Amino acid sequence: MNRLVQTARRLRKKATNAEKRLWQLLRNRRLNGKKIRTQVPIDDFLVDFCCHERKPIIEIDGPAHESADQQKKDANTDMILNNLGFRVLRIKESDVFDKQEMVLNEFSNCLCEQRN
């Protein structure tokens, strides 16, 4: 079995509280009737949430993403995923709880956008 698939399965079982909360809001086509998946392997990356049909990705960034080195890595990852036709939304972990409606609206808007 592919290493990324194994890792994705493990991460689904050990989701953060923010990932669990957002998953409850997105699963079972709850947002715009679109199929959203969690811990999705794309290229050499695992993304937190993705809708393959419309190509938006949500990455939930916790405190580990605040360092300059990690921000450079994230920017490189985003560039590669953008070149594959995806749009990456980086959401602060705290926003999943404190600005839930904003997060859902932003993701919903991405689901409605036309992508190449």
N, CA, C and O atoms as a printed pandas DataFrame, in Angstrom:
     atom_number atom_name residue_name chain_id  residue_number  x_coord  y_coord  z_coord
0              1         N          MET        A               1    0.837   -1.184    0.000
1              2        CA          MET        A               1    0.000    0.000    0.000
2              3         C          MET        A               1    0.882    1.249    0.000
3              4         O          MET        A               1    1.941    1.271    0.628
4              5         N          ASN        A               2    0.451    2.255   -0.687
5              6        CA          ASN        A               2    1.163    3.519   -0.798
6              7         C          ASN        A               2    1.391    4.134    0.590
7              8         O          ASN        A               2    0.492    4.137    1.430
8              9         N          ARG        A               3    2.592    4.647    0.815
9             10        CA          ARG        A               3    2.964    5.260    2.090
10            11         C          ARG        A               3    2.036    6.413    2.454
11            12         O          ARG        A               3    1.638    6.534    3.612
12            13         N          LEU        A               4    1.679    7.272    1.479
13            14        CA          LEU        A               4    0.797    8.399    1.770
14            15         C          LEU        A               4   -0.595    7.937    2.180
15            16         O          LEU        A               4   -1.220    8.545    3.049
16            17         N          VAL        A               5   -1.081    6.878    1.567
17            18        CA          VAL        A               5   -2.409    6.346    1.910
18            19         C          VAL        A               5   -2.396    5.828    3.346
19            20         O          VAL        A               5   -3.340    6.063    4.100
20            21         N          GLN        A               6   -1.341    5.131    3.723
21            22        CA          GLN        A               6   -1.219    4.639    5.098
22            23         C          GLN        A               6   -1.174    5.809    6.092
23            24         O          GLN        A               6   -1.833    5.779    7.131
24            25         N          THR        A               7   -0.397    6.824    5.758
25            26        CA          THR        A               7   -0.296    7.995    6.629
26            27         C          THR        A               7   -1.641    8.703    6.733
27            28         O          THR        A               7   -2.036    9.136    7.816
28            29         N          ALA        A               8   -2.344    8.821    5.607
29            30        CA          ALA        A               8   -3.663    9.470    5.606
30            31         C          ALA        A               8   -4.622    8.726    6.537
31            32         O          ALA        A               8   -5.355    9.355    7.300
32            33         N          ARG        A               9   -4.621    7.429    6.479
33            34        CA          ARG        A               9   -5.503    6.640    7.348
34            35         C          ARG        A               9   -5.170    6.864    8.817
35            36         O          ARG        A               9   -6.065    6.985    9.653
36            37         N          ARG        A              10   -3.883    6.919    9.121
37            38        CA          ARG        A              10   -3.451    7.146   10.500
38            39         C          ARG        A              10   -3.871    8.537   10.971
39            40         O          ARG        A              10   -4.349    8.697   12.094
40            41         N          LEU        A              11   -3.690    9.546   10.109
41            42        CA          LEU        A              11   -4.037   10.918   10.485
42            43         C          LEU        A              11   -5.546   11.108   10.651
43            44         O          LEU        A              11   -5.982   11.912   11.476
44            45         N          ARG        A              12   -6.338   10.379    9.878
45            46        CA          ARG        A              12   -7.797   10.468   10.045
46            47         C          ARG        A              12   -8.206    9.993   11.441
47            48         O          ARG        A              12   -9.143   10.524   12.037
48            49         N          LYS        A              13   -7.501    9.000   11.946
49            50        CA          LYS        A              13   -7.815    8.463   13.275
50            51         C          LYS        A              13   -7.309    9.363   14.392
51            52         O          LYS        A              13   -7.835    9.336   15.504
52            53         N          LYS        A              14   -6.278   10.170   14.092
53            54        CA          LYS        A              14   -5.670   11.037   15.108
54            55         C          LYS        A              14   -5.859   12.511   14.756
55            56         O          LYS        A              14   -4.947   13.318   14.936
56            57         N          ALA        A              15   -7.022   12.853   14.263
57            58        CA          ALA        A              15   -7.296   14.231   13.841
58            59         C          ALA        A              15   -7.228   15.185   15.038
59            60         O          ALA        A              15   -7.521   14.811   16.173
60            61         N          THR        A              16   -6.834   16.422   14.747
61            62        CA          THR        A              16   -6.839   17.460   15.782
62            63         C          THR        A              16   -8.286   17.844   16.079
63            64         O          THR        A              16   -9.194   17.498   15.323
64            65         N          ASN        A              17   -8.495   18.554   17.173
65            66        CA          ASN        A              17   -9.849   19.015   17.503
66            67         C          ASN        A              17  -10.411   19.919   16.412
67            68         O          ASN        A              17  -11.599   19.845   16.097
68            69         N          ALA        A              18   -9.573   20.767   15.838
69            70        CA          ALA        A              18  -10.027   21.652   14.761
70            71         C          ALA        A              18  -10.423   20.834   13.531
71            72         O          ALA        A              18  -11.442   21.116   12.900
72            73         N          GLU        A              19   -9.626   19.830   13.190
73            74        CA          GLU        A              19   -9.959   18.978   12.044
74            75         C          GLU        A              19  -11.261   18.223   12.286
75            76         O          GLU        A              19  -12.095   18.111   11.388
76            77         N          LYS        A              20  -11.433   17.707   13.499
77            78        CA          LYS        A              20  -12.671   16.990   13.831
78            79         C          LYS        A              20  -13.877   17.913   13.723
79            80         O          LYS        A              20  -14.910   17.523   13.180
80            81         N          ARG        A              21  -13.753   19.134   14.235
81            82        CA          ARG        A              21  -14.861   20.091   14.196
82            83         C          ARG        A              21  -15.227   20.443   12.763
83            84         O          ARG        A              21  -16.400   20.415   12.392
84            85         N          LEU        A              22  -14.216   20.778   11.952
85            86        CA          LEU        A              22  -14.494   21.154   10.566
86            87         C          LEU        A              22  -15.052   19.970    9.784
87            88         O          LEU        A              22  -15.937   20.143    8.946
88            89         N          TRP        A              23  -14.547   18.782   10.046
89            90        CA          TRP        A              23  -15.044   17.587    9.358
90            91         C          TRP        A              23  -16.531   17.381    9.646
91            92         O          TRP        A              23  -17.280   16.985    8.753
92            93         N          GLN        A              24  -16.965   17.642   10.870
93            94        CA          GLN        A              24  -18.384   17.503   11.210
94            95         C          GLN        A              24  -19.247   18.463   10.387
95            96         O          GLN        A              24  -20.406   18.168   10.094
96            97         N          LEU        A              25  -18.681   19.600   10.019
97            98        CA          LEU        A              25  -19.422   20.593    9.239
98            99         C          LEU        A              25  -19.392   20.316    7.735
99           100         O          LEU        A              25  -20.263   20.785    7.002
100          101         N          LEU        A              26  -18.402   19.561    7.272
101          102        CA          LEU        A              26  -18.213   19.350    5.832
102          103         C          LEU        A              26  -18.647   17.977    5.336
103          104         O          LEU        A              26  -18.990   17.828    4.163
104          105         N          ARG        A              27  -18.637   16.980    6.202
105          106        CA          ARG        A              27  -18.873   15.598    5.760
106          107         C          ARG        A              27  -20.300   15.406    5.248
107          108         O          ARG        A              27  -21.188   16.220    5.503
108          109         N          ASN        A              28  -20.490   14.321    4.528
109          110        CA          ASN        A              28  -21.801   13.939    3.992
110          111         C          ASN        A              28  -22.433   15.019    3.110
111          112         O          ASN        A              28  -23.648   15.220    3.122
112          113         N          ARG        A              29  -21.586   15.703    2.349
113          114        CA          ARG        A              29  -22.056   16.709    1.386
114          115         C          ARG        A              29  -22.838   17.853    2.037
115          116         O          ARG        A              29  -23.775   18.389    1.445
116          117         N          ARG        A              30  -22.451   18.217    3.245
117          118        CA          ARG        A              30  -23.164   19.262    3.992
118          119         C          ARG        A              30  -22.912   20.663    3.469
119          120         O          ARG        A              30  -23.680   21.577    3.767
120          121         N          LEU        A              31  -21.852   20.850    2.696
121          122        CA          LEU        A              31  -21.541   22.189    2.173
122          123         C          LEU        A              31  -21.745   22.188    0.665
123          124         O          LEU        A              31  -20.975   21.570   -0.070
124          125         N          ASN        A              32  -22.764   22.868    0.213
125          126        CA          ASN        A              32  -23.077   23.010   -1.219
126          127         C          ASN        A              32  -23.304   21.675   -1.913
127          128         O          ASN        A              32  -23.233   21.606   -3.140
128          129         N          GLY        A              33  -23.571   20.624   -1.169
129          130        CA          GLY        A              33  -23.825   19.315   -1.770
130          131         C          GLY        A              33  -22.601   18.682   -2.412
131          132         O          GLY        A              33  -22.735   17.729   -3.180
132          133         N          LYS        A              34  -21.411   19.190   -2.115
133          134        CA          LYS        A              34  -20.177   18.691   -2.727
134          135         C          LYS        A              34  -19.506   17.662   -1.824
135          136         O          LYS        A              34  -19.562   17.759   -0.598
136          137         N          LYS        A              35  -18.881   16.690   -2.444
137          138        CA          LYS        A              35  -18.148   15.642   -1.743
138          139         C          LYS        A              35  -16.799   16.203   -1.289
139          140         O          LYS        A              35  -15.955   16.569   -2.107
140          141         N          ILE        A              36  -16.618   16.261    0.020
141          142        CA          ILE        A              36  -15.364   16.728    0.610
142          143         C          ILE        A              36  -14.706   15.513    1.251
143          144         O          ILE        A              36  -15.368   14.705    1.903
144          145         N          ARG        A              37  -13.412   15.396    1.062
145          146        CA          ARG        A              37  -12.653   14.307    1.683
146          147         C          ARG        A              37  -11.641   14.909    2.648
147          148         O          ARG        A              37  -11.266   16.076    2.534
148          149         N          THR        A              38  -11.210   14.093    3.594
149          150        CA          THR        A              38  -10.220   14.541    4.569
150          151         C          THR        A              38   -8.950   13.700    4.460
151          152         O          THR        A              38   -8.999   12.518    4.120
152          153         N          GLN        A              39   -7.809   14.332    4.756
153          154        CA          GLN        A              39   -6.488   13.705    4.656
154          155         C          GLN        A              39   -6.331   13.051    3.282
155          156         O          GLN        A              39   -6.262   11.829    3.151
156          157         N          VAL        A              40   -6.280   13.903    2.275
157          158        CA          VAL        A              40   -6.276   13.474    0.880
158          159         C          VAL        A              40   -4.852   13.523    0.306
159          160         O          VAL        A              40   -4.212   14.574    0.338
160          161         N          PRO        A              41   -4.354   12.399   -0.215
161          162        CA          PRO        A              41   -3.051   12.424   -0.893
162          163         C          PRO        A              41   -3.174   13.111   -2.260
163          164         O          PRO        A              41   -3.993   12.723   -3.091
164          165         N          ILE        A              42   -2.355   14.125   -2.470
165          166        CA          ILE        A              42   -2.273   14.809   -3.761
166          167         C          ILE        A              42   -0.801   15.010   -4.056
167          168         O          ILE        A              42   -0.084   15.652   -3.289
168          169         N          ASP        A              43   -0.358   14.457   -5.172
169          170        CA          ASP        A              43    1.049   14.510   -5.542
170          171         C          ASP        A              43    1.847   13.903   -4.378
171          172         O          ASP        A              43    1.593   12.758   -4.003
172          173         N          ASP        A              44    2.794   14.632   -3.805
173          174        CA          ASP        A              44    3.583   14.124   -2.678
174          175         C          ASP        A              44    3.099   14.671   -1.340
175          176         O          ASP        A              44    3.817   14.599   -0.343
176          177         N          PHE        A              45    1.889   15.216   -1.315
177          178        CA          PHE        A              45    1.381   15.897   -0.122
178          179         C          PHE        A              45    0.116   15.236    0.397
179          180         O          PHE        A              45   -0.592   14.542   -0.332
180          181         N          LEU        A              46   -0.145   15.467    1.665
181          182        CA          LEU        A              46   -1.428   15.111    2.273
182          183         C          LEU        A              46   -2.090   16.422    2.658
183          184         O          LEU        A              46   -1.525   17.200    3.426
184          185         N          VAL        A              47   -3.281   16.674    2.132
185          186        CA          VAL        A              47   -3.985   17.907    2.471
186          187         C          VAL        A              47   -5.107   17.583    3.447
187          188         O          VAL        A              47   -5.661   16.483    3.432
188          189         N          ASP        A              48   -5.435   18.547    4.293
189          190        CA          ASP        A              48   -6.422   18.310    5.339
190          191         C          ASP        A              48   -7.818   18.038    4.772
191          192         O          ASP        A              48   -8.471   17.070    5.162
192          193         N          PHE        A              49   -8.272   18.888    3.855
193          194        CA          PHE        A              49   -9.599   18.733    3.250
194          195         C          PHE        A              49   -9.534   19.112    1.782
195          196         O          PHE        A              49   -8.823   20.044    1.405
196          197         N          CYS        A              50  -10.277   18.387    0.952
197          198        CA          CYS        A              50  -10.260   18.665   -0.480
198          199         C          CYS        A              50  -11.574   18.237   -1.127
199          200         O          CYS        A              50  -12.178   17.235   -0.744
200          201         N          CYS        A              51  -12.000   19.014   -2.109
201          202        CA          CYS        A              51  -13.108   18.639   -2.970
202          203         C          CYS        A              51  -12.506   18.474   -4.369
203          204         O          CYS        A              51  -12.183   19.464   -5.024
204          205         N          HIS        A              52  -12.355   17.237   -4.824
205          206        CA          HIS        A              52  -11.722   17.002   -6.123
206          207         C          HIS        A              52  -12.535   17.589   -7.271
207          208         O          HIS        A              52  -11.976   18.002   -8.287
208          209         N          GLU        A              53  -13.835   17.626   -7.109
209          210        CA          GLU        A              53  -14.704   18.133   -8.180
210          211         C          GLU        A              53  -14.426   19.600   -8.501
211          212         O          GLU        A              53  -14.360   19.976   -9.671
212          213         N          ARG        A              54  -14.264   20.429   -7.469
213          214        CA          ARG        A              54  -14.066   21.873   -7.660
214          215         C          ARG        A              54  -12.649   22.338   -7.360
215          216         O          ARG        A              54  -12.289   23.469   -7.687
216          217         N          LYS        A              55  -11.843   21.487   -6.745
217          218        CA          LYS        A              55  -10.418   21.684   -6.495
218          219         C          LYS        A              55  -10.016   22.703   -5.424
219          220         O          LYS        A              55   -8.894   23.205   -5.476
220          221         N          PRO        A              56  -10.869   23.028   -4.465
221          222        CA          PRO        A              56  -10.348   23.796   -3.338
222          223         C          PRO        A              56   -9.781   22.852   -2.280
223          224         O          PRO        A              56  -10.229   21.716   -2.127
224          225         N          ILE        A              57   -8.809   23.347   -1.574
225          226        CA          ILE        A              57   -8.170   22.617   -0.473
226          227         C          ILE        A              57   -8.219   23.517    0.757
227          228         O          ILE        A              57   -8.002   24.725    0.659
228          229         N          ILE        A              58   -8.503   22.927    1.905
229          230        CA          ILE        A              58   -8.352   23.645    3.171
230          231         C          ILE        A              58   -7.217   22.987    3.939
231          232         O          ILE        A              58   -7.191   21.773    4.136
232          233         N          GLU        A              59   -6.296   23.812    4.358
233          234        CA          GLU        A              59   -5.227   23.393    5.257
234          235         C          GLU        A              59   -5.438   24.133    6.570
235          236         O          GLU        A              59   -5.504   25.362    6.586
236          237         N          ILE        A              60   -5.544   23.403    7.661
237          238        CA          ILE        A              60   -5.688   24.010    8.978
238          239         C          ILE        A              60   -4.296   24.148    9.577
239          240         O          ILE        A              60   -3.589   23.162    9.788
240          241         N          ASP        A              61   -3.921   25.384    9.844
241          242        CA          ASP        A              61   -2.582   25.672   10.351
242          243         C          ASP        A              61   -2.614   25.978   11.837
243          244         O          ASP        A              61   -3.224   26.952   12.278
244          245         N          GLY        A              62   -1.944   25.126   12.596
245          246        CA          GLY        A              62   -1.781   25.332   14.031
246          247         C          GLY        A              62   -0.513   26.121   14.310
247          248         O          GLY        A              62    0.096   26.662   13.387
248          249         N          PRO        A              63   -0.114   26.190   15.557
249          250        CA          PRO        A              63    1.064   26.965   15.952
250          251         C          PRO        A              63    2.354   26.566   15.226
251          252         O          PRO        A              63    3.221   27.414   15.017
252          253         N          ALA        A              64    2.495   25.317   14.847
253          254        CA          ALA        A              64    3.712   24.866   14.151
254          255         C          ALA        A              64    3.909   25.575   12.813
255          256         O          ALA        A              64    5.021   25.592   12.284
256          257         N          HIS        A              65    2.849   26.159   12.261
257          258        CA          HIS        A              65    2.941   26.821   10.954
258          259         C          HIS        A              65    3.324   28.295   11.066
259          260         O          HIS        A              65    3.356   29.004   10.060
260          261         N          GLU        A              66    3.613   28.757   12.273
261          262        CA          GLU        A              66    3.942   30.166   12.474
262          263         C          GLU        A              66    5.407   30.485   12.254
263          264         O          GLU        A              66    5.755   31.656   12.104
264          265         N          SER        A              67    6.281   29.486   12.228
265          266        CA          SER        A              67    7.712   29.756   12.044
266          267         C          SER        A              67    7.995   30.149   10.589
267          268         O          SER        A              67    7.280   29.751    9.669
268          269         N          ALA        A              68    9.044   30.931   10.411
269          270        CA          ALA        A              68    9.418   31.390    9.072
270          271         C          ALA        A              68    9.755   30.216    8.162
271          272         O          ALA        A              68    9.370   30.212    6.992
272          273         N          ASP        A              69   10.470   29.219    8.683
273          274        CA          ASP        A              69   10.829   28.049    7.872
274          275         C          ASP        A              69    9.588   27.301    7.406
275          276         O          ASP        A              69    9.491   26.913    6.242
276          277         N          GLN        A              70    8.636   27.097    8.321
277          278        CA          GLN        A              70    7.422   26.379    7.954
278          279         C          GLN        A              70    6.589   27.195    6.967
279          280         O          GLN        A              70    5.971   26.622    6.069
280          281         N          GLN        A              71    6.562   28.495    7.111
281          282        CA          GLN        A              71    5.811   29.333    6.172
282          283         C          GLN        A              71    6.402   29.252    4.763
283          284         O          GLN        A              71    5.665   29.285    3.777
284          285         N          LYS        A              72    7.731   29.146    4.667
285          286        CA          LYS        A              72    8.369   28.958    3.359
286          287         C          LYS        A              72    7.969   27.615    2.752
287          288         O          LYS        A              72    7.651   27.530    1.566
288          289         N          LYS        A              73    7.989   26.567    3.577
289          290        CA          LYS        A              73    7.579   25.236    3.102
290          291         C          LYS        A              73    6.118   25.248    2.657
291          292         O          LYS        A              73    5.767   24.681    1.622
292          293         N          ASP        A              74    5.270   25.903    3.454
293          294        CA          ASP        A              74    3.850   25.992    3.108
294          295         C          ASP        A              74    3.649   26.739    1.791
295          296         O          ASP        A              74    2.831   26.333    0.965
296          297         N          ALA        A              75    4.388   27.824    1.594
297          298        CA          ALA        A              75    4.273   28.597    0.351
298          299         C          ALA        A              75    4.698   27.750   -0.851
299          300         O          ALA        A              75    4.077   27.823   -1.911
300          301         N          ASN        A              76    5.742   26.958   -0.690
301          302        CA          ASN        A              76    6.193   26.076   -1.765
302          303         C          ASN        A              76    5.143   25.004   -2.067
303          304         O          ASN        A              76    4.849   24.719   -3.228
304          305         N          THR        A              77    4.586   24.417   -1.012
305          306        CA          THR        A              77    3.526   23.422   -1.186
306          307         C          THR        A              77    2.332   24.036   -1.902
307          308         O          THR        A              77    1.788   23.441   -2.833
308          309         N          ASP        A              78    1.926   25.219   -1.472
309          310        CA          ASP        A              78    0.779   25.905   -2.090
310          311         C          ASP        A              78    1.035   26.162   -3.575
311          312         O          ASP        A              78    0.142   25.983   -4.403
312          313         N          MET        A              79    2.255   26.582   -3.909
313          314        CA          MET        A              79    2.595   26.847   -5.302
314          315         C          MET        A              79    2.460   25.574   -6.147
315          316         O          MET        A              79    1.896   25.610   -7.240
316          317         N          ILE        A              80    2.968   24.470   -5.647
317          318        CA          ILE        A              80    2.887   23.205   -6.375
318          319         C          ILE        A              80    1.429   22.789   -6.544
319          320         O          ILE        A              80    1.021   22.398   -7.638
320          321         N          LEU        A              81    0.647   22.870   -5.482
321          322        CA          LEU        A              81   -0.767   22.493   -5.567
322          323         C          LEU        A              81   -1.543   23.431   -6.496
323          324         O          LEU        A              81   -2.427   22.989   -7.230
324          325         N          ASN        A              82   -1.211   24.726   -6.463
325          326        CA          ASN        A              82   -1.841   25.679   -7.390
326          327         C          ASN        A              82   -1.518   25.320   -8.839
327          328         O          ASN        A              82   -2.379   25.408   -9.715
328          329         N          ASN        A              83   -0.276   24.918   -9.084
329          330        CA          ASN        A              83    0.115   24.528  -10.435
330          331         C          ASN        A              83   -0.601   23.265  -10.904
331          332         O          ASN        A              83   -0.715   23.022  -12.106
332          333         N          LEU        A              84   -1.083   22.463   -9.959
333          334        CA          LEU        A              84   -1.865   21.265  -10.285
334          335         C          LEU        A              84   -3.350   21.597  -10.456
335          336         O          LEU        A              84   -4.162   20.710  -10.717
336          337         N          GLY        A              85   -3.700   22.888  -10.308
337          338        CA          GLY        A              85   -5.084   23.319  -10.514
338          339         C          GLY        A              85   -5.904   23.467   -9.248
339          340         O          GLY        A              85   -7.107   23.720   -9.322
340          341         N          PHE        A              86   -5.282   23.315   -8.083
341          342        CA          PHE        A              86   -5.999   23.441   -6.821
342          343         C          PHE        A              86   -5.857   24.856   -6.271
343          344         O          PHE        A              86   -4.907   25.569   -6.594
344          345         N          ARG        A              87   -6.804   25.246   -5.447
345          346        CA          ARG        A              87   -6.704   26.512   -4.715
346          347         C          ARG        A              87   -6.604   26.168   -3.241
347          348         O          ARG        A              87   -7.464   25.475   -2.697
348          349         N          VAL        A              88   -5.560   26.649   -2.599
349          350        CA          VAL        A              88   -5.298   26.314   -1.195
350          351         C          VAL        A              88   -5.763   27.458   -0.300
351          352         O          VAL        A              88   -5.372   28.612   -0.478
352          353         N          LEU        A              89   -6.603   27.108    0.662
353          354        CA          LEU        A              89   -7.015   28.047    1.702
354          355         C          LEU        A              89   -6.324   27.636    2.991
355          356         O          LEU        A              89   -6.501   26.512    3.460
356          357         N          ARG        A              90   -5.556   28.515    3.555
357          358        CA          ARG        A              90   -4.905   28.228    4.832
358          359         C          ARG        A              90   -5.716   28.912    5.914
359          360         O          ARG        A              90   -5.896   30.129    5.904
360          361         N          ILE        A              91   -6.202   28.110    6.845
361          362        CA          ILE        A              91   -7.075   28.589    7.909
362          363         C          ILE        A              91   -6.372   28.368    9.243
363          364         O          ILE        A              91   -5.851   27.284    9.504
364          365         N          LYS        A              92   -6.361   29.392   10.082
365          366        CA          LYS        A              92   -5.798   29.227   11.426
366          367         C          LYS        A              92   -6.687   28.278   12.217
367          368         O          LYS        A              92   -7.914   28.313   12.121
368          369         N          GLU        A              93   -6.039   27.442   12.989
369          370        CA          GLU        A              93   -6.747   26.475   13.814
370          371         C          GLU        A              93   -7.809   27.160   14.682
371          372         O          GLU        A              93   -8.922   26.654   14.829
372          373         N          SER        A              94   -7.459   28.297   15.246
373          374        CA          SER        A              94   -8.400   29.018   16.123
374          375         C          SER        A              94   -9.623   29.515   15.349
375          376         O          SER        A              94  -10.712   29.615   15.913
376          377         N          ASP        A              95   -9.451   29.828   14.059
377          378        CA          ASP        A              95  -10.577   30.318   13.255
378          379         C          ASP        A              95  -11.646   29.257   13.048
379          380         O          ASP        A              95  -12.813   29.594   12.847
380          381         N          VAL        A              96  -11.275   27.992   13.091
381          382        CA          VAL        A              96  -12.265   26.919   12.949
382          383         C          VAL        A              96  -13.297   27.029   14.069
383          384         O          VAL        A              96  -14.473   26.726   13.867
384          385         N          PHE        A              97  -12.855   27.463   15.246
385          386        CA          PHE        A              97  -13.756   27.597   16.390
386          387         C          PHE        A              97  -14.314   29.008   16.521
387          388         O          PHE        A              97  -15.502   29.186   16.791
388          389         N          ASP        A              98  -13.452   30.020   16.330
389          390        CA          ASP        A              98  -13.848   31.407   16.590
390          391         C          ASP        A              98  -14.532   32.090   15.412
391          392         O          ASP        A              98  -15.329   33.007   15.605
392          393         N          LYS        A              99  -14.226   31.649   14.197
393          394        CA          LYS        A              99  -14.772   32.278   12.986
394          395         C          LYS        A              99  -15.313   31.219   12.039
395          396         O          LYS        A              99  -15.070   31.257   10.833
396          397         N          GLN        A             100  -16.041   30.287   12.602
397          398        CA          GLN        A             100  -16.545   29.133   11.856
398          399         C          GLN        A             100  -17.338   29.548   10.615
399          400         O          GLN        A             100  -17.143   28.983    9.539
400          401         N          GLU        A             101  -18.220   30.517   10.756
401          402        CA          GLU        A             101  -19.059   30.959    9.629
402          403         C          GLU        A             101  -18.199   31.531    8.501
403          404         O          GLU        A             101  -18.472   31.279    7.327
404          405         N          MET        A             102  -17.153   32.306    8.853
405          406        CA          MET        A             102  -16.248   32.859    7.857
406          407         C          MET        A             102  -15.523   31.748    7.106
407          408         O          MET        A             102  -15.394   31.807    5.883
408          409         N          VAL        A             103  -15.053   30.742    7.828
409          410        CA          VAL        A             103  -14.344   29.615    7.215
410          411         C          VAL        A             103  -15.267   28.902    6.221
411          412         O          VAL        A             103  -14.869   28.612    5.093
412          413         N          LEU        A             104  -16.488   28.626    6.646
413          414        CA          LEU        A             104  -17.437   27.936    5.765
414          415         C          LEU        A             104  -17.793   28.784    4.548
415          416         O          LEU        A             104  -17.903   28.258    3.440
416          417         N          ASN        A             105  -17.975   30.087    4.739
417          418        CA          ASN        A             105  -18.292   30.969    3.613
418          419         C          ASN        A             105  -17.148   31.027    2.612
419          420         O          ASN        A             105  -17.371   30.983    1.402
420          421         N          GLU        A             106  -15.937   31.126    3.114
421          422        CA          GLU        A             106  -14.775   31.190    2.225
422          423         C          GLU        A             106  -14.627   29.898    1.424
423          424         O          GLU        A             106  -14.367   29.933    0.222
424          425         N          PHE        A             107  -14.793   28.764    2.092
425          426        CA          PHE        A             107  -14.703   27.478    1.398
426          427         C          PHE        A             107  -15.860   27.322    0.416
427          428         O          PHE        A             107  -15.669   26.818   -0.690
428          429         N          SER        A             108  -17.040   27.744    0.805
429          430        CA          SER        A             108  -18.207   27.685   -0.068
430          431         C          SER        A             108  -17.981   28.516   -1.336
431          432         O          SER        A             108  -18.327   28.086   -2.436
432          433         N          ASN        A             109  -17.398   29.711   -1.173
433          434        CA          ASN        A             109  -17.094   30.556   -2.333
434          435         C          ASN        A             109  -16.120   29.855   -3.277
435          436         O          ASN        A             109  -16.267   29.943   -4.496
436          437         N          CYS        A             110  -15.141   29.170   -2.729
437          438        CA          CYS        A             110  -14.183   28.431   -3.569
438          439         C          CYS        A             110  -14.870   27.284   -4.310
439          440         O          CYS        A             110  -14.512   26.966   -5.445
440          441         N          LEU        A             111  -15.848   26.672   -3.667
441          442        CA          LEU        A             111  -16.573   25.575   -4.324
442          443         C          LEU        A             111  -17.366   26.076   -5.520
443          444         O          LEU        A             111  -17.636   25.321   -6.454
444          445         N          CYS        A             112  -17.738   27.353   -5.490
445          446        CA          CYS        A             112  -18.537   27.928   -6.574
446          447         C          CYS        A             112  -17.692   28.495   -7.714
447          448         O          CYS        A             112  -18.204   28.756   -8.803
448          449         N          GLU        A             113  -16.393   28.684   -7.458
449          450        CA          GLU        A             113  -15.503   29.260   -8.488
450          451         C          GLU        A             113  -15.253   28.252   -9.605
451          452         O          GLU        A             113  -15.226   27.042   -9.378
452          453         N          GLN        A             114  -15.072   28.766  -10.794
453          454        CA          GLN        A             114  -14.675   27.958  -11.955
454          455         C          GLN        A             114  -13.169   27.801  -11.910
455          456         O          GLN        A             114  -12.449   28.796  -11.829
456          457         N          ARG        A             115  -12.676   26.570  -11.962
457          458        CA          ARG        A             115  -11.237   26.310  -11.990
458          459         C          ARG        A             115  -10.897   25.608  -13.304
459          460         O          ARG        A             115  -11.732   24.937  -13.911
460          461         N          ASN        A             116   -9.650   25.785  -13.719
461          462        CA          ASN        A             116   -9.182   25.126  -14.953
462          463         C          ASN        A             116   -8.900   23.680  -14.724
463          464         O          ASN        A             116   -8.499   22.975  -15.650
